[in-house]
Amino acid sequence: MGKNLVIVESPAKAKTIEKYLGKDFIVMSSYGHVRDLAKGDGSIDIENGFKPKYIISSDKKKIITELKKQVKAVDFVWLASDEDREGEAISWHLKETLGLDKKGYKRITFNEITKSAVLKAIEKPRAIDDDLVNAQQARRILDRLVGFELSPVLWRKVKPSLSAGRVQSVAVRLVVEREQDIEKFTTKSFYRTESVFKVGSSILKAKLNKQFDSQSDVESFLSDSADYAYKVKSITKKPAKKSPAAPFTTSTLQQEASLKLGFSVSRTMSVAQRLYESGLITYMRTDSVNLSETALTGAKNEIEQSYGKEYHKVRKFKNKSGGAQEAHEAIRPTDFTLHSIDAERDEARLYQLIWKRSIASQMSDAQLERTAIKIDAPQGFEFAANGEIVLFDGFLKVYLESKLDDEDDEMEGLLPAMSEGDVLEQTELKSVQRFTRPPSRYVEASLVKKLEELGIGRPSTYAPTISTIQKRGYVERGESEGELRSYKLLSLDAGQIKVDEATEKTGSNKGKMIPTDIGRVVTEFLMEHFGQVMDYNFTANVEKEFDDIANGMVEWTKMIEEFYGPFHKRVEDTIENSERASGERMLGVDPKTGLNVYARIGRYGPMAQIGESDQEEKPKFASLKKDQSIQTITIEEALELFKFPKVIGQYEDVDIKINKGRFGPYVQQAKLFVSIKEENGDTLENMTIERAIELIEEKKEEDRNRIIKSFDEDDTMQLLNGRYGPYLKVGRKNYKLPKDVEPKDLTYDECLHIMENQPAKKRKAKKK
């Protein structure tokens, strides 16, 4: 056999595969996509069937040159990019760019990077699947058309430099609507009552089956409880079982890694990719819960070997939705005998999570006995206690799935022995004021879960979607730890009602997804003018159409054509006839000027405005602080923004101003700026003209000491003292001085020589 070239998309994958193939194989990496749509108007020929114009990415030209050189030197080429649509498209682009039609080539795929999988793939090569390529092309072209046409509308109607995306804008809509639901929510208080009973030498905790709405209702119940004789009304025991969750899909892995490991969605995918490329797990972009026969056998052998035959139960999981993309496997270890790996911390933790979930999915149910005890209480109510005994741990020996939603802890555990009719001694009775909670803000993982439920996006799009909406400034992660809230705690103490007050933190949004002002205004504008693009069902149906293209059922150009005509007409109509959107909110009237005060989106972001834009006298503007929002800012907070710049006096016949800047508060005299440092006890609020003059003189003295030498021949040339030692400054350019010179002794000609003979700059290594 002659020399063979195998092309994969990542160096790590190339390194792993190289170990499995003999000396007749060379493995090279394309470093992902090598071509993309050209930039600008010419990228898609709309008049001729939406024909795309592809160009080689500038950072891939060198790689293509090296690949072309190697292609000439070998007899056969194997295209081994990933098995999904994205991977199929990478192989197709490589075929087109490298001119492989004139050369012998085949397409191979494998779900895991193991020796047996790679060798098996080479034994069963195939042609490039044009339907998969077309599905990926359709997604890329449709997304480019939507972004390319919508973004200029936003520049004109909202703010320059904004962008829109078919899936991203819908994801932002979800976050915005959840925030609106939270704002509409009215919190109500109620009282939850709990009791502790003594049963022999043990205690029994129980909850009342009634939540009281008012303090007076609680006091009435506590009064009736003072001399009440509590009896066990009923004891019910039932066998129960718990079954394990299905093995991981991309979405469930992202959710569980968030809950158990605290990983962001993009971090999870980055770590999973490294595990896959090292040959440790199967492909990490999948919406299938299926396990292969090889995997089922591997799991069975390991469970029986490690835990015993009684712990094994073969399970075949099926996807709930029929739209699962391609026949992938779930995410699982390639070798079930490997319980853990010796790797960097993130990889080791994620691998163990995948191993546990996969193994647990093939284990026996946990067998339980659930006990429910009901106890008579005053006013016809009941106390209830629930207990749970694990008779056989089954899959719980390895793994228990976490819950995304906030749930109250059930008081479950081993209950003390008792019989119906037993009289119980109450040792504690308390009723705690609780509050109804608004809908929870999304975290990254719960937003992925929602997108998946709605059928929006696919495994390969979740992580980039979540990253994009944050990078574009439409959504941000909350940083607030919450605020203190007081609540009441009523208890019965020696027959007397005792009322205490305590505090708790509430309303924390730390790590949760919050829409920015820009995100809200853009969403509202798109909802008003492009309802179809923002519609959840429409976005999900587009995904189904991509699936139909991948299955060869729909012509991709026809699908694009049906969408583009009405969409383009809507874009033109919106540019022509719609009003600007600023999210403007009137806050009140400025008491000094009698002018209206507004909060709105301006050219440079959220801002406050005093006065009208269409009046002769120009309005005043001030940018909102980072932690302020046009939705919540008050008129008092807005007027505070206009306090600066402020003239506090004169020095040397020049106004002295204090102001806030990008780098903090400062004092200004003409073109001289001096930072106000809080560590010195100085603030804008306590700054006096006397202290400002001191700071100005200190700064001037510092500048005088900074100058080592000036030159009559060129007033822009100076030798200065800097943070890292003396240096030469000429105009705006700085030059290093040789180590063996005394700066004050340098002549003008010597300085010119130093300028012309600077050491070559060290080139920084490119970030990959």
C-alpha positions in Angstrom: 0.0 0.0 0.0 1.3 3.5 -0.9 1.4 6.4 1.5 -1.9 7.5 2.9 -2.9 11.0 4.2 -5.5 11.2 6.9 -7.0 14.7 7.4 -8.8 15.5 10.7 -9.9 18.9 12.1 -7.7 19.1 15.3 -4.1 18.5 16.2 -5.1 16.6 19.4 -7.3 14.2 17.3 -4.4 13.8 14.8 -2.0 12.9 17.6 -4.4 10.2 19.0 -5.2 8.7 15.6 -1.5 8.6 14.6 -0.9 6.1 17.4 -3.3 3.6 15.8 -2.1 3.7 12.2 1.1 2.2 10.8 4.0 3.9 9.0 2.0 4.0 5.7 -0.3 6.7 7.2 0.4 10.4 7.7 -2.1 12.3 9.9 -2.5 16.0 9.5 -5.0 18.6 10.9 -7.0 21.3 9.1 -7.5 23.2 12.4 -11.3 23.3 11.8 -13.0 24.9 8.8 -10.6 26.0 6.1 -13.2 28.0 4.1 -16.0 30.4 5.0 -18.5 32.7 3.2 -16.8 35.8 1.8 -17.5 39.0 3.7 -19.8 41.7 2.3 -22.5 41.8 -0.3 -20.9 39.3 -2.7 -21.0 36.3 -0.2 -24.3 35.0 -1.4 -25.6 35.3 -5.0 -29.3 35.7 -4.2 -30.3 36.0 -7.9 -28.7 32.7 -8.8 -30.2 30.2 -6.4 -28.4 31.6 -3.3 -25.1 30.4 -4.6 -22.5 30.9 -1.8 -19.0 32.4 -2.5 -16.5 30.7 -0.3 -12.9 32.0 0.4 -10.0 30.4 2.2 -9.8 31.9 5.7 -6.7 34.1 5.9 -5.3 32.1 8.9 -5.7 28.9 6.9 -3.8 29.7 3.8 -0.5 28.4 5.1 -2.2 25.1 6.3 -3.8 24.7 2.8 -0.4 25.1 1.2 1.0 22.4 3.5 -1.9 20.1 2.9 -1.7 20.5 -0.9 2.0 19.7 -0.8 1.3 16.5 1.1 -1.6 15.5 -1.1 0.7 15.5 -4.1 3.2 13.2 -2.2 0.6 10.5 -1.3 -1.4 8.0 -3.2 -4.7 8.3 -1.2 -6.5 10.8 1.0 -8.8 9.9 3.9 -11.1 12.7 5.1 -11.8 12.0 8.8 -13.5 15.1 10.3 -16.3 14.6 12.8 -19.4 12.7 11.9 -22.0 15.5 12.3 -23.1 18.0 9.6 -20.3 20.4 10.6 -17.7 17.7 10.2 -19.3 16.6 6.8 -19.0 20.2 5.6 -15.3 20.4 6.7 -14.6 17.3 4.6 -16.5 18.8 1.6 -14.6 22.1 1.8 -11.3 20.2 2.0 -12.2 18.1 -1.0 -13.1 21.3 -3.0 -10.1 23.3 -1.8 -7.5 20.5 -2.3 -8.9 19.4 -5.6 -9.4 15.8 -4.4 -11.8 14.8 -7.2 -8.6 14.3 -9.3 -7.1 12.2 -6.5 -8.2 9.0 -4.8 -10.1 10.0 -1.6 -12.7 8.5 0.8 -14.7 9.8 3.7 -14.5 8.0 7.1 -16.2 8.6 10.4 -16.0 7.2 13.9 -18.0 7.9 17.0 -15.0 7.3 19.3 -11.3 7.7 18.7 -10.1 4.1 19.6 -7.9 1.8 17.6 -10.8 -0.6 16.7 -13.1 2.3 15.7 -10.5 3.9 13.5 -9.4 0.6 11.8 -13.1 -0.4 11.3 -13.8 3.0 9.7 -10.9 2.6 7.2 -12.4 -0.9 6.3 -15.8 0.8 5.6 -15.2 4.1 3.9 -18.0 6.0 2.1 -18.6 9.0 -0.1 -19.2 12.5 1.2 -22.9 12.9 2.2 -24.1 15.8 0.0 -27.4 16.0 2.0 -25.5 16.6 5.3 -23.3 19.2 3.6 -26.4 21.0 2.1 -28.1 21.0 5.6 -25.0 22.7 7.0 -24.8 25.1 4.0 -28.5 26.0 4.4 -28.0 26.8 8.1 -24.9 28.9 7.4 -26.5 30.8 4.5 -29.8 31.4 6.2 -28.0 32.7 9.3 -25.8 35.0 7.2 -28.9 36.4 5.4 -30.8 37.0 8.6 -27.7 38.6 10.3 -26.7 40.5 7.2 -30.1 42.1 6.7 -31.3 42.6 10.2 -28.1 44.1 11.6 -28.2 47.3 9.4 -31.8 47.8 10.5 -30.7 47.8 14.2 -27.9 50.2 13.4 -30.4 52.7 11.9 -33.3 52.2 14.3 -31.6 51.4 17.7 -27.8 51.9 18.0 -24.7 51.5 15.7 -22.7 48.3 15.8 -25.5 46.0 16.9 -26.1 42.6 15.4 -28.9 40.1 15.2 -28.9 36.3 14.8 -31.6 33.8 14.0 -31.1 31.6 17.1 -29.3 34.1 19.3 -32.1 36.7 19.1 -34.7 34.1 20.1 -32.5 33.0 23.1 -32.3 36.7 24.2 -36.1 36.8 23.9 -36.4 33.9 26.4 -34.2 35.8 28.9 -36.1 39.1 28.4 -39.5 37.5 28.8 -38.4 35.7 32.0 -37.3 39.1 33.4 -40.6 40.6 32.5 -42.4 37.8 34.3 -40.3 38.4 37.4 -41.1 42.2 37.3 -44.8 41.5 37.0 -44.7 39.0 39.9 -46.2 40.1 43.2 -44.7 38.5 46.3 -47.1 37.3 48.9 -46.2 36.0 52.4 -47.5 32.8 54.0 -46.6 30.8 57.1 -45.2 27.2 57.1 -45.7 25.3 60.3 -43.4 22.5 61.5 -43.4 20.4 64.7 -40.9 18.1 66.5 -42.2 15.2 68.5 -40.4 13.0 71.0 -40.8 9.2 70.3 -38.9 7.3 72.9 -35.3 8.3 72.7 -35.8 9.5 69.1 -37.3 12.6 67.5 -39.8 12.9 64.7 -40.0 16.0 62.5 -43.3 16.7 60.7 -44.9 19.4 58.5 -48.5 20.7 58.8 -50.6 20.2 55.8 -51.9 23.8 55.9 -50.1 27.0 55.0 -51.5 30.1 56.9 -51.9 33.4 55.1 -51.8 35.7 58.1 -50.1 36.0 61.5 -53.5 36.0 63.3 -54.3 32.6 61.7 -51.0 31.2 63.0 -51.6 32.6 66.5 -55.0 31.0 66.5 -53.5 27.6 65.6 -50.7 27.9 68.1 -53.2 28.8 70.9 -55.2 25.6 70.1 -52.0 23.6 70.1 -51.0 24.5 73.7 -52.8 21.6 75.4 -53.5 19.4 72.4 -53.1 15.6 72.7 -51.2 14.5 69.5 -51.9 10.9 68.3 -50.6 8.9 65.3 -53.5 8.9 62.9 -52.1 6.5 60.3 -48.9 4.8 59.2 -48.6 3.8 55.5 -45.7 1.8 54.1 -45.3 1.3 50.4 -42.6 -0.3 48.3 -41.0 2.1 45.8 -38.2 2.2 43.3 -36.0 4.8 41.6 -34.7 4.3 38.1 -31.5 5.8 36.7 -31.4 8.6 34.2 -30.5 8.1 30.5 -26.8 8.5 29.5 -25.7 12.0 28.6 -26.6 14.0 25.5 -24.9 17.3 24.9 -27.7 19.2 26.6 -27.9 17.0 29.7 -24.1 16.9 30.1 -24.1 20.7 30.0 -26.8 20.9 32.6 -25.3 18.3 35.0 -21.8 19.7 34.7 -23.2 23.1 35.6 -25.0 21.7 38.7 -22.4 19.3 39.9 -19.1 20.9 38.8 -20.1 24.6 38.4 -18.9 24.6 34.7 -20.2 27.1 32.2 -21.6 25.6 29.0 -18.6 26.6 26.9 -16.2 25.2 29.5 -18.0 21.9 29.5 -17.8 21.6 25.7 -14.1 22.6 25.7 -13.2 19.9 28.3 -15.4 17.3 26.6 -13.7 18.0 23.3 -10.3 17.3 24.9 -11.6 14.0 26.4 -13.0 13.0 23.0 -9.8 13.9 21.1 -7.7 11.9 23.6 -9.9 8.8 22.8 -11.5 8.7 26.3 -15.2 9.4 25.5 -17.5 9.2 22.4 -18.4 12.2 20.3 -19.6 15.0 22.5 -22.2 16.7 20.2 -25.2 14.4 20.2 -28.9 14.4 21.1 -29.1 10.6 21.2 -29.5 8.6 24.4 -28.7 5.3 22.5 -25.9 3.1 23.5 -24.3 0.6 21.0 -24.2 -3.1 21.6 -20.5 -2.8 22.3 -21.1 -0.2 25.0 -23.9 -2.3 26.6 -21.6 -5.3 26.7 -18.7 -3.2 28.2 -21.0 -1.7 30.8 -22.4 -5.1 31.8 -19.0 -6.7 32.2 -17.7 -3.8 34.4 -20.9 -3.7 36.6 -20.8 -7.4 37.2 -17.1 -7.4 37.9 -17.1 -4.3 40.2 -20.5 -4.6 42.0 -22.0 -8.0 41.3 -24.6 -9.5 38.9 -27.5 -8.3 40.9 -26.5 -4.7 40.1 -26.8 -5.0 36.4 -29.9 -4.4 34.3 -29.7 -3.8 30.6 -31.5 -0.7 29.5 -32.1 0.7 26.0 -33.1 4.3 26.1 -35.0 6.1 23.3 -35.2 9.7 22.4 -38.5 11.5 23.2 -38.4 13.6 20.1 -38.1 12.1 16.6 -35.8 14.9 15.5 -32.6 13.6 17.0 -29.8 14.5 14.5 -28.0 11.6 12.9 -27.7 8.2 14.5 -25.1 9.1 17.1 -24.6 7.4 20.4 -25.0 9.0 23.8 -21.8 10.5 25.4 -20.1 7.6 27.2 -16.5 6.4 28.1 -14.8 4.4 25.4 -13.5 2.0 28.0 -15.8 1.2 31.0 -13.0 -0.4 33.0 -11.4 3.0 33.3 -13.3 4.4 36.3 -11.2 7.6 36.5 -8.3 9.2 34.6 -5.0 10.8 35.5 -5.4 14.1 33.8 -5.8 17.8 34.6 -8.6 18.5 37.2 -11.4 19.6 34.8 -10.9 16.7 32.5 -10.7 14.2 35.4 -13.9 15.5 37.0 -15.9 15.6 33.8 -14.7 12.2 32.8 -15.8 10.7 36.1 -19.2 12.4 35.8 -19.7 10.8 32.3 -18.4 7.4 33.5 -20.8 7.4 36.5 -23.9 8.5 34.5 -23.1 5.9 31.8 -22.6 3.0 34.2 -25.6 4.0 36.3 -27.8 3.9 33.2 -27.2 0.1 33.0 -27.6 -0.7 36.7 -30.6 -2.1 38.6 -33.3 0.1 40.1 -32.9 1.2 43.7 -35.5 -0.6 45.9 -37.0 1.5 48.6 -39.6 1.4 51.3 -41.5 4.7 51.8 -43.3 5.4 55.0 -45.9 8.1 55.4 -47.0 9.0 59.0 -50.0 11.3 59.6 -50.6 12.9 63.0 -53.9 14.5 64.2 -53.6 18.3 64.7 -55.9 21.1 66.0 -58.5 22.7 63.7 -58.9 19.5 61.7 -55.4 19.7 60.1 -52.7 17.0 60.1 -48.9 16.8 60.5 -47.1 14.6 58.0 -43.7 12.9 58.2 -42.2 11.0 55.3 -39.4 8.5 55.6 -37.5 6.4 53.1 -35.4 3.3 53.6 -33.1 2.0 50.9 -33.6 -1.7 50.8 -31.3 -2.2 47.8 -29.1 0.7 46.5 -28.8 -0.4 42.9 -27.6 2.4 40.7 -27.5 4.8 43.7 -24.2 3.1 44.6 -22.7 5.1 41.7 -24.8 8.1 40.8 -27.8 10.3 41.5 -29.0 13.0 39.0 -29.2 16.6 40.2 -32.2 18.8 39.8 -32.1 22.1 37.9 -35.2 23.6 39.5 -35.4 24.9 43.0 -37.1 22.3 45.2 -37.9 22.2 48.9 -36.0 19.5 50.7 -38.3 16.7 51.8 -37.8 15.6 55.3 -36.9 12.0 54.4 -34.9 9.4 56.3 -35.3 6.6 58.7 -38.3 7.2 61.0 -38.6 6.0 64.6 -40.8 2.9 65.3 -44.4 3.8 66.3 -47.9 2.5 66.0 -51.3 3.9 65.0 -53.0 5.5 68.1 -49.7 6.3 69.9 -49.7 9.5 71.8 -46.8 11.8 70.9 -45.1 14.4 73.1 -44.6 17.7 71.2 -41.2 19.3 72.1 -41.2 22.1 69.5 -43.8 23.9 67.4 -42.9 26.8 65.1 -44.4 28.7 62.2 -42.0 30.6 59.9 -43.0 33.3 57.5 -42.1 32.4 53.9 -42.7 34.3 50.7 -43.9 33.2 47.2 -41.0 33.2 44.7 -41.1 34.7 41.2 -40.0 32.5 38.3 -36.2 31.8 38.5 -33.9 33.6 36.2 -32.1 31.3 33.7 -28.6 30.0 34.3 -26.7 28.9 31.3 -27.7 25.2 31.8 -31.4 25.9 32.3 -31.5 28.2 29.2 -30.0 25.3 27.2 -32.7 23.0 28.6 -35.4 25.5 27.5 -33.9 25.8 24.0 -33.9 22.1 23.7 -37.5 21.7 24.9 -38.6 24.3 22.3 -36.6 22.5 19.6 -34.4 25.6 19.0 -30.8 24.9 18.0 -29.0 21.6 18.0 -26.1 20.1 20.1 -23.5 22.0 18.1 -25.2 25.4 18.5 -26.0 25.5 22.3 -22.6 26.6 23.6 -21.9 29.2 20.8 -25.4 30.7 21.2 -25.0 31.2 25.0 -21.5 32.7 24.4 -22.6 35.0 21.6 -25.6 36.6 23.4 -23.2 37.5 26.3 -20.4 38.7 24.1 -22.8 41.0 22.2 -23.9 42.6 25.4 -27.5 41.5 25.2 -27.4 39.3 28.3 -25.0 39.5 31.3 -24.4 37.4 34.3 -25.8 38.8 37.5 -23.4 39.8 40.3 -25.7 40.8 43.2 -25.7 38.6 46.3 -29.2 39.8 47.1 -30.7 42.0 49.8 -31.6 41.5 53.4 -35.3 40.8 54.1 -36.9 40.4 57.6 -39.3 37.6 58.3 -41.3 36.5 61.4 -40.9 33.4 63.4 -43.7 32.4 65.7 -43.3 29.6 68.2 -45.0 28.0 71.2 -42.9 28.3 74.4 -44.3 26.9 77.6 -47.8 27.4 76.3 -47.1 31.0 75.4 -46.9 32.4 71.8 -43.5 33.9 71.1 -42.9 36.2 68.1 -39.3 36.8 66.9 -37.9 38.5 63.8 -35.0 37.4 61.7 -33.3 38.3 58.4 -32.4 36.4 55.3 -30.7 37.1 52.0 -33.1 37.2 49.1 -33.1 38.1 45.4 -29.6 37.0 44.6 -29.0 37.0 40.8 -25.3 35.9 41.0 -24.4 33.9 38.0 -27.9 34.2 36.5 -28.7 35.5 33.1 -30.1 39.1 33.1 -31.0 41.0 29.9 -29.2 44.3 29.5 -31.1 47.5 28.5 -29.8 47.0 24.9 -31.0 43.4 24.9 -34.5 44.4 26.0 -34.8 47.3 23.5 -33.5 45.1 20.6 -35.8 42.3 21.5 -38.9 44.6 21.7 -38.0 46.1 18.4 -37.5 42.7 16.7 -40.7 41.4 18.2 -42.7 44.3 16.8 -41.2 44.3 13.3 -39.9 40.7 12.8 -42.3 38.6 14.7 -41.8 35.6 12.4 -38.0 35.4 13.0 -38.6 35.8 16.8 -41.4 33.2 16.9 -40.4 30.0 18.9 -42.4 27.7 16.6 -40.9 29.2 13.5 -37.4 28.8 14.8 -38.1 25.2 15.8 -39.6 24.5 12.3 -36.6 25.8 10.6 -34.5 23.3 12.6 -36.8 20.5 11.4 -36.4 21.7 7.8 -32.6 21.5 8.2 -33.2 17.9 9.4 -35.3 17.2 6.3 -32.5 18.6 4.1 -30.0 16.3 5.9 -32.4 13.4 5.2 -32.6 14.3 1.5 -36.3 15.2 1.7 -36.1 18.9 0.9 -34.1 21.0 -1.6 -32.1 23.5 0.4 -32.4 26.3 -2.1 -36.2 26.0 -2.1 -36.3 26.3 1.7 -34.1 29.4 1.7 -36.2 31.0 -1.2 -39.5 30.5 0.6 -38.1 32.3 3.7 -36.1 35.1 2.0 -38.7 36.8 -0.2 -41.1 37.8 2.5 -38.3 38.5 5.0 -36.4 40.8 2.6 -39.6 42.8 1.9 -40.2 43.1 5.7 -36.6 44.5 6.1 -37.2 47.1 3.4 -40.5 48.1 4.9 -39.1 48.4 8.4 -36.2 50.6 7.3 -38.6 52.9 5.4 -41.5 53.1 7.8 -40.6 52.3 11.4 -39.7 54.7 14.2 -36.4 54.7 16.1 -36.4 52.5 19.2 -34.8 53.7 22.4 -36.7 52.1 25.2 -37.3 55.7 26.4 -38.8 56.1 29.9 -39.8 59.4 31.4 -38.6 59.7 35.0 -40.1 63.0 36.0 -39.2 66.7 35.9 -35.9 68.4 36.9 -36.8 70.8 39.7 -34.0 73.2 38.7 -34.9 73.7 35.0 -38.5 72.4 34.9 -37.4 70.1 32.0 -38.4 66.5 31.6 -35.9 63.8 32.6 -35.7 60.6 30.5 -33.7 57.3 30.6 -33.1 55.8 27.2 -30.7 54.0 24.8 -28.4 56.5 23.1 -25.7 56.2 20.5 -23.2 55.1 23.1 -25.5 53.0 25.3 -27.9 53.6 28.2 -28.1 57.2 29.3 -30.1 59.9 31.1 -31.4 63.0 29.3 -32.6 66.4 30.6 -34.7 68.3 28.0 -36.2 67.5 24.6 -34.2 66.4 21.5 -36.4 68.5 19.2 -36.2 71.8 21.0 -33.9 74.7 20.3 -32.0 74.4 23.6 -29.9 71.3 23.4 -30.6 68.6 26.0 -28.0 67.4 28.5 -26.8 63.8 28.5 -25.1 61.6 31.1 -24.2 57.9 30.7 -25.7 55.5 33.2 -23.4 53.7 35.6 -22.6 50.0 35.0 -25.0 48.8 37.7 -27.9 51.1 36.6 -30.7 50.3 34.1 -33.2 52.4 32.2 -35.9 50.1 33.5 -35.2 50.8 37.2 -33.3 54.1 37.6 -35.1 56.8 39.6 -35.2 60.5 38.8 -33.0 61.1 41.9 -30.4 58.7 40.7 -30.5 60.2 37.2 -30.1 63.8 38.4 -27.1 62.6 40.5 -25.4 61.8 37.2 -25.5 65.4 36.1 -23.6 66.7 39.1 -20.3 66.4 37.3 -18.2 68.0 35.7 -18.3 70.7 38.4 -16.2 73.9 38.7 -15.1 74.2 42.4 -12.9 77.3 42.0 -10.0 78.9 40.2 -6.2 78.6 40.3 -3.8 80.6 38.3 -6.8 82.3 36.6 -8.0 78.9 35.3 -11.2 77.0 36.3 -10.6 73.9 38.4 -13.1 71.1 37.6 -13.8 67.8 39.2 -15.3 65.0 37.2 -15.8 61.2 36.7 -13.9 59.6 33.9 -13.4 56.1 32.4 -10.5 55.5 34.9 -12.2 57.1 38.0 -12.6 60.6 39.5 -10.2 63.4 38.7 -9.3 67.1 39.1 -8.7 69.1 35.9 -6.8 72.3 35.3 -6.8 73.1 31.6 -5.0 70.1 30.0 -3.6 68.8 33.3 -5.5 65.8 34.8 -4.9 64.5 38.3 -6.5 61.3 39.6 -8.5 61.5 42.9 -7.5 58.5 44.9 -9.9 57.2 47.6 -7.0 55.4 49.5 -5.7 59.0 50.3 -9.1 59.9 51.8 -10.1 62.0 48.7 -13.5 61.7 47.0 -15.5 63.8 44.6 -17.9 64.7 47.4 -15.3 66.0 49.9 -12.9 67.7 47.3 -12.2 71.3 48.2 -10.4 73.9 46.0 -7.5 73.9 48.6 -7.1 70.1 48.3 -7.4 70.3 44.5 -4.6 72.9 44.4 -2.4 70.6 46.5 -3.0 67.7 44.1 -2.2 69.9 41.1 1.1 71.1 42.6 2.1 67.5 43.6 1.4 66.4 40.0 3.4 69.3 38.5 6.4 68.5 40.9 6.1 64.9 39.9 6.2 65.9 36.2 9.2 68.2 36.8 11.1 65.3 38.4 10.2 63.1 35.5 12.1 65.2 33.0 15.8 64.3 32.9 16.8 66.4 29.9 15.3 68.5 27.1 16.9 69.6 23.8 16.9 73.0 22.1 17.4 71.3 18.7 14.0 69.5 19.0 11.4 70.6 21.7 9.5 67.3 21.2 12.6 65.3 22.3 12.9 64.5 26.1 14.8 62.0 28.3 12.3 61.0 31.0 12.1 58.8 34.1 9.4 56.1 33.7 7.9 53.2 35.6 10.6 50.9 34.3 13.5 53.3 34.3 14.8 56.1 32.0 13.7 56.3 28.3 13.8 58.6 25.3 10.5 60.2 24.1 10.3 61.9 20.7 6.8 63.3 19.9 4.4 60.4 20.7 7.0 57.6 20.3 9.1 56.1 23.1 12.6 54.5 22.7 14.6 52.2 24.9 18.0 53.4 26.2 21.1 51.1 26.1 21.9 49.8 29.6 25.4 51.3 29.7 24.5 55.0 29.2 24.0 57.8 31.7 20.8 59.6 30.4 21.8 63.1 31.6 25.1 63.0 29.6 23.5 62.0 26.3 23.8 64.5 23.4 21.1 65.3 20.8 23.2 63.3 18.1 23.5 60.4 20.4 19.8 60.4 21.0 19.2 60.3 17.2 21.6 57.4 16.9 19.6 55.5 19.7 16.3 56.2 17.8 17.7 54.7 14.6 19.3 51.7 16.2 16.5 50.3 18.4 16.7 46.5 19.2 14.3 44.4 17.1 10.9 43.8 18.8 10.3 40.3 20.1 7.2 38.8 18.3 4.5 37.5 20.6 3.4 33.9 20.0 0.0 33.8 18.3 -2.8 32.7 20.5 -4.5 29.6 19.2 
